């Protein structure tokens, strides 16, 4: 990444692709605050694997990108 360039929040982008915070929270059966916490963290390293996999399927974003391993 170049100096001064902002890094894309992959989790935030995945949530948008999957239909937004409220829809993702309903689909994954978690609170909206949980979704906002993932977005704030910028990755899903502390999330349950089933939630990472579900968001990946809903958004089309690979699991490795959601966990920050695909940089």
N, CA, C and O atoms as a GROMACS GRO file, in nm:
protein
  284
    1UNK      N    1   0.085  -0.117   0.000
    1UNK     CA    2   0.000   0.000   0.000
    1UNK      C    3   0.090   0.124   0.000
    1UNK      O    4   0.192   0.128   0.068
    2UNK      N    5   0.050   0.220  -0.076
    2UNK     CA    6   0.128   0.343  -0.085
    2UNK      C    7   0.106   0.432   0.036
    2UNK      O    8   0.004   0.427   0.103
    3UNK      N    9   0.205   0.510   0.061
    3UNK     CA   10   0.199   0.603   0.173
    3UNK      C   11   0.084   0.702   0.154
    3UNK      O   12   0.067   0.758   0.046
    4UNK      N   13   0.005   0.722   0.259
    4UNK     CA   14  -0.105   0.815   0.253
    4UNK      C   15  -0.233   0.756   0.197
    4UNK      O   16  -0.338   0.821   0.198
    5UNK      N   17  -0.227   0.633   0.150
    5UNK     CA   18  -0.344   0.567   0.096
    5UNK      C   19  -0.423   0.503   0.208
    5UNK      O   20  -0.366   0.443   0.299
    6UNK      N   21  -0.554   0.516   0.202
    6UNK     CA   22  -0.640   0.453   0.302
    6UNK      C   23  -0.665   0.308   0.264
    6UNK      O   24  -0.679   0.275   0.146
    7UNK      N   25  -0.671   0.224   0.364
    7UNK     CA   26  -0.701   0.083   0.344
    7UNK      C   27  -0.852   0.064   0.341
    7UNK      O   28  -0.923   0.120   0.426
    8UNK      N   29  -0.903  -0.012   0.248
    8UNK     CA   30  -1.045  -0.040   0.238
    8UNK      C   31  -1.090  -0.128   0.354
    8UNK      O   32  -1.025  -0.227   0.387
    9UNK      N   33  -1.201  -0.091   0.416
    9UNK     CA   34  -1.257  -0.173   0.521
    9UNK      C   35  -1.337  -0.285   0.453
    9UNK      O   36  -1.450  -0.265   0.410
   10UNK      N   37  -1.275  -0.402   0.445
   10UNK     CA   38  -1.334  -0.514   0.373
   10UNK      C   39  -1.463  -0.561   0.440
   10UNK      O   40  -1.558  -0.596   0.372
   11UNK      N   41  -1.466  -0.561   0.572
   11UNK     CA   42  -1.587  -0.604   0.642
   11UNK      C   43  -1.702  -0.507   0.612
   11UNK      O   44  -1.814  -0.550   0.585
   12UNK      N   45  -1.675  -0.379   0.618
   12UNK     CA   46  -1.777  -0.280   0.587
   12UNK      C   47  -1.829  -0.296   0.445
   12UNK      O   48  -1.949  -0.287   0.421
   13UNK      N   49  -1.738  -0.320   0.351
   13UNK     CA   50  -1.777  -0.340   0.212
   13UNK      C   51  -1.861  -0.467   0.197
   13UNK      O   52  -1.960  -0.468   0.123
   14UNK      N   53  -1.823  -0.573   0.266
   14UNK     CA   54  -1.898  -0.699   0.260
   14UNK      C   55  -2.039  -0.680   0.315
   14UNK      O   56  -2.135  -0.735   0.260
   15UNK      N   57  -2.052  -0.605   0.423
   15UNK     CA   58  -2.184  -0.579   0.482
   15UNK      C   59  -2.272  -0.504   0.382
   15UNK      O   60  -2.390  -0.535   0.366
   16UNK      N   61  -2.215  -0.405   0.316
   16UNK     CA   62  -2.291  -0.329   0.216
   16UNK      C   63  -2.335  -0.422   0.102
   16UNK      O   64  -2.450  -0.419   0.060
   17UNK      N   65  -2.243  -0.504   0.053
   17UNK     CA   66  -2.275  -0.598  -0.055
   17UNK      C   67  -2.384  -0.697  -0.014
   17UNK      O   68  -2.463  -0.741  -0.098
   18UNK      N   69  -2.387  -0.733   0.114
   18UNK     CA   70  -2.484  -0.831   0.163
   18UNK      C   71  -2.619  -0.769   0.198
   18UNK      O   72  -2.712  -0.841   0.234
   19UNK      N   73  -2.632  -0.637   0.187
   19UNK     CA   74  -2.762  -0.575   0.208
   19UNK      C   75  -2.770  -0.478   0.324
   19UNK      O   76  -2.878  -0.426   0.352
   20UNK      N   77  -2.661  -0.453   0.392
   20UNK     CA   78  -2.661  -0.356   0.501
   20UNK      C   79  -2.658  -0.420   0.639
   20UNK      O   80  -2.678  -0.540   0.655
   21UNK      N   81  -2.633  -0.336   0.737
   21UNK     CA   82  -2.616  -0.382   0.875
   21UNK      C   83  -2.738  -0.455   0.927
   21UNK      O   84  -2.725  -0.565   0.981
   22UNK      N   85  -2.856  -0.398   0.913
   22UNK     CA   86  -2.977  -0.460   0.968
   22UNK      C   87  -3.004  -0.596   0.904
   22UNK      O   88  -3.037  -0.692   0.974
   23UNK      N   89  -2.991  -0.605   0.772
   23UNK     CA   90  -3.016  -0.732   0.703
   23UNK      C   91  -2.916  -0.838   0.744
   23UNK      O   92  -2.953  -0.952   0.771
   24UNK      N   93  -2.789  -0.801   0.750
   24UNK     CA   94  -2.686  -0.897   0.788
   24UNK      C   95  -2.707  -0.944   0.933
   24UNK      O   96  -2.694  -1.062   0.962
   25UNK      N   97  -2.739  -0.850   1.021
   25UNK     CA   98  -2.764  -0.888   1.161
   25UNK      C   99  -2.880  -0.988   1.170
   25UNK      O  100  -2.872  -1.086   1.244
   26UNK      N  101  -2.987  -0.963   1.095
   26UNK     CA  102  -3.101  -1.057   1.094
   26UNK      C  103  -3.061  -1.192   1.037
   26UNK      O  104  -3.091  -1.296   1.095
   27UNK      N  105  -2.992  -1.189   0.922
   27UNK     CA  106  -2.953  -1.313   0.856
   27UNK      C  107  -2.858  -1.398   0.940
   27UNK      O  108  -2.866  -1.521   0.940
   28UNK      N  109  -2.768  -1.332   1.012
   28UNK     CA  110  -2.670  -1.404   1.094
   28UNK      C  111  -2.716  -1.426   1.238
   28UNK      O  112  -2.651  -1.494   1.317
   29UNK      N  113  -2.833  -1.367   1.269
   29UNK     CA  114  -2.890  -1.377   1.404
   29UNK      C  115  -2.794  -1.327   1.511
   29UNK      O  116  -2.771  -1.391   1.614
   30UNK      N  117  -2.738  -1.208   1.482
   30UNK     CA  118  -2.654  -1.137   1.578
   30UNK      C  119  -2.708  -0.995   1.590
   30UNK      O  120  -2.792  -0.953   1.511
   31UNK      N  121  -2.659  -0.921   1.688
   31UNK     CA  122  -2.706  -0.783   1.704
   31UNK      C  123  -2.641  -0.691   1.601
   31UNK      O  124  -2.535  -0.722   1.546
   32UNK      N  125  -2.706  -0.579   1.576
   32UNK     CA  126  -2.646  -0.479   1.488
   32UNK      C  127  -2.515  -0.430   1.546
   32UNK      O  128  -2.421  -0.400   1.472
   33UNK      N  129  -2.509  -0.420   1.679
   33UNK     CA  130  -2.385  -0.375   1.743
   33UNK      C  131  -2.270  -0.469   1.712
   33UNK      O  132  -2.156  -0.425   1.696
   34UNK      N  133  -2.298  -0.598   1.705
   34UNK     CA  134  -2.194  -0.694   1.668
   34UNK      C  135  -2.139  -0.664   1.530
   34UNK      O  136  -2.018  -0.667   1.508
   35UNK      N  137  -2.228  -0.634   1.436
   35UNK     CA  138  -2.185  -0.599   1.300
   35UNK      C  139  -2.100  -0.473   1.303
   35UNK      O  140  -1.995  -0.467   1.239
   36UNK      N  141  -2.146  -0.371   1.377
   36UNK     CA  142  -2.068  -0.247   1.387
   36UNK      C  143  -1.931  -0.272   1.452
   36UNK      O  144  -1.833  -0.208   1.414
   37UNK      N  145  -1.924  -0.363   1.548
   37UNK     CA  146  -1.795  -0.396   1.610
   37UNK      C  147  -1.700  -0.458   1.509
   37UNK      O  148  -1.581  -0.426   1.507
   38UNK      N  149  -1.752  -0.548   1.424
   38UNK     CA  150  -1.668  -0.607   1.319
   38UNK      C  151  -1.618  -0.500   1.223
   38UNK      O  152  -1.501  -0.500   1.185
   39UNK      N  153  -1.706  -0.411   1.185
   39UNK     CA  154  -1.668  -0.303   1.092
   39UNK      C  155  -1.561  -0.215   1.156
   39UNK      O  156  -1.462  -0.179   1.091
   40UNK      N  157  -1.579  -0.179   1.283
   40UNK     CA  158  -1.482  -0.096   1.353
   40UNK      C  159  -1.346  -0.164   1.363
   40UNK      O  160  -1.243  -0.098   1.352
   41UNK      N  161  -1.346  -0.295   1.382
   41UNK     CA  162  -1.220  -0.371   1.391
   41UNK      C  163  -1.153  -0.381   1.255
   41UNK      O  164  -1.030  -0.391   1.246
   42UNK      N  165  -1.232  -0.379   1.148
   42UNK     CA  166  -1.177  -0.390   1.014
   42UNK      C  167  -1.153  -0.533   0.969
   42UNK      O  168  -1.113  -0.557   0.855
   43UNK      N  169  -1.178  -0.627   1.058
   43UNK     CA  170  -1.168  -0.769   1.022
   43UNK      C  171  -1.259  -0.849   1.116
   43UNK      O  172  -1.317  -0.794   1.209
   44UNK      N  173  -1.268  -0.977   1.091
   44UNK     CA  174  -1.357  -1.062   1.170
   44UNK      C  175  -1.278  -1.168   1.247
   44UNK      O  176  -1.328  -1.277   1.272
   45UNK      N  177  -1.154  -1.136   1.283
   45UNK     CA  178  -1.068  -1.232   1.351
   45UNK      C  179  -1.128  -1.284   1.482
   45UNK      O  180  -1.100  -1.397   1.520
   46UNK      N  181  -1.210  -1.206   1.549
   46UNK     CA  182  -1.268  -1.249   1.677
   46UNK      C  183  -1.410  -1.300   1.662
   46UNK      O  184  -1.476  -1.330   1.762
   47UNK      N  185  -1.458  -1.311   1.539
   47UNK     CA  186  -1.594  -1.358   1.514
   47UNK      C  187  -1.596  -1.511   1.509
   47UNK      O  188  -1.493  -1.575   1.488
   48UNK      N  189  -1.715  -1.568   1.529
   48UNK     CA  190  -1.731  -1.712   1.515
   48UNK      C  191  -1.713  -1.748   1.368
   48UNK      O  192  -1.752  -1.672   1.279
   49UNK      N  193  -1.655  -1.864   1.343
   49UNK     CA  194  -1.630  -1.905   1.205
   49UNK      C  195  -1.760  -1.914   1.126
   49UNK      O  196  -1.763  -1.880   1.008
   50UNK      N  197  -1.868  -1.960   1.189
   50UNK     CA  198  -1.995  -1.973   1.117
   50UNK      C  199  -2.044  -1.835   1.071
   50UNK      O  200  -2.107  -1.826   0.965
   51UNK      N  201  -2.016  -1.729   1.147
   51UNK     CA  202  -2.056  -1.594   1.106
   51UNK      C  203  -1.968  -1.542   0.992
   51UNK      O  204  -2.016  -1.475   0.901
   52UNK      N  205  -1.840  -1.574   0.998
   52UNK     CA  206  -1.748  -1.535   0.891
   52UNK      C  207  -1.790  -1.603   0.761
   52UNK      O  208  -1.798  -1.539   0.656
   53UNK      N  209  -1.817  -1.732   0.769
   53UNK     CA  210  -1.858  -1.807   0.651
   53UNK      C  211  -1.991  -1.756   0.596
   53UNK      O  212  -2.008  -1.744   0.474
   54UNK      N  213  -2.085  -1.725   0.685
   54UNK     CA  214  -2.216  -1.676   0.640
   54UNK      C  215  -2.203  -1.540   0.571
   54UNK      O  216  -2.265  -1.518   0.467
   55UNK      N  217  -2.124  -1.449   0.626
   55UNK     CA  218  -2.105  -1.319   0.562
   55UNK      C  219  -2.034  -1.335   0.428
   55UNK      O  220  -2.064  -1.265   0.332
   56UNK      N  221  -1.941  -1.427   0.422
   56UNK     CA  222  -1.872  -1.454   0.296
   56UNK      C  223  -1.971  -1.501   0.190
   56UNK      O  224  -1.966  -1.456   0.076
   57UNK      N  225  -2.060  -1.590   0.228
   57UNK     CA  226  -2.159  -1.641   0.133
   57UNK      C  227  -2.258  -1.533   0.091
   57UNK      O  228  -2.298  -1.526  -0.026
   58UNK      N  229  -2.299  -1.449   0.185
   58UNK     CA  230  -2.395  -1.342   0.154
   58UNK      C  231  -2.335  -1.234   0.064
   58UNK      O  232  -2.404  -1.177  -0.020
   59UNK      N  233  -2.207  -1.207   0.084
   59UNK     CA  234  -2.144  -1.093   0.016
   59UNK      C  235  -2.058  -1.132  -0.104
   59UNK      O  236  -2.035  -1.049  -0.193
   60UNK      N  237  -2.012  -1.255  -0.107
   60UNK     CA  238  -1.919  -1.296  -0.212
   60UNK      C  239  -1.774  -1.261  -0.182
   60UNK      O  240  -1.686  -1.284  -0.265
   61UNK      N  241  -1.749  -1.206  -0.064
   61UNK     CA  242  -1.612  -1.172  -0.023
   61UNK      C  243  -1.549  -1.296   0.040
   61UNK      O  244  -1.608  -1.355   0.131
   62UNK      N  245  -1.431  -1.336  -0.005
   62UNK     CA  246  -1.368  -1.457   0.048
   62UNK      C  247  -1.338  -1.448   0.199
   62UNK      O  248  -1.311  -1.340   0.252
   63UNK      N  249  -1.345  -1.562   0.265
   63UNK     CA  250  -1.319  -1.570   0.409
   63UNK      C  251  -1.183  -1.511   0.442
   63UNK      O  252  -1.170  -1.437   0.540
   64UNK      N  253  -1.081  -1.542   0.363
   64UNK     CA  254  -0.946  -1.493   0.392
   64UNK      C  255  -0.938  -1.340   0.392
   64UNK      O  256  -0.857  -1.281   0.464
   65UNK      N  257  -1.023  -1.275   0.312
   65UNK     CA  258  -1.027  -1.129   0.310
   65UNK      C  259  -1.096  -1.076   0.436
   65UNK      O  260  -1.052  -0.977   0.494
   66UNK      N  261  -1.204  -1.144   0.478
   66UNK     CA  262  -1.279  -1.099   0.595
   66UNK      C  263  -1.197  -1.112   0.724
   66UNK      O  264  -1.216  -1.035   0.818
   67UNK      N  265  -1.107  -1.208   0.726
   67UNK     CA  266  -1.026  -1.228   0.846
   67UNK      C  267  -0.896  -1.150   0.842
   67UNK      O  268  -0.819  -1.152   0.938
   68UNK      N  269  -0.870  -1.081   0.731
   68UNK     CA  270  -0.748  -1.001   0.720
   68UNK      C  271  -0.629  -1.079   0.671
   68UNK      O  272  -0.518  -1.026   0.666
   69UNK      N  273  -0.649  -1.205   0.635
   69UNK     CA  274  -0.538  -1.289   0.588
   69UNK      C  275  -0.509  -1.271   0.441
   69UNK      O  276  -0.407  -1.318   0.392
   70UNK      N  277  -0.598  -1.205   0.369
   70UNK     CA  278  -0.583  -1.190   0.225
   70UNK      C  279  -0.521  -1.061   0.181
   70UNK      O  280  -0.541  -1.020   0.066
   71UNK      N  281  -0.447  -0.995   0.267
   71UNK     CA  282  -0.388  -0.865   0.233
   71UNK      C  283  -0.274  -0.879   0.136
   71UNK      O  284  -0.213  -0.779   0.097
   0.00000   0.00000   0.00000
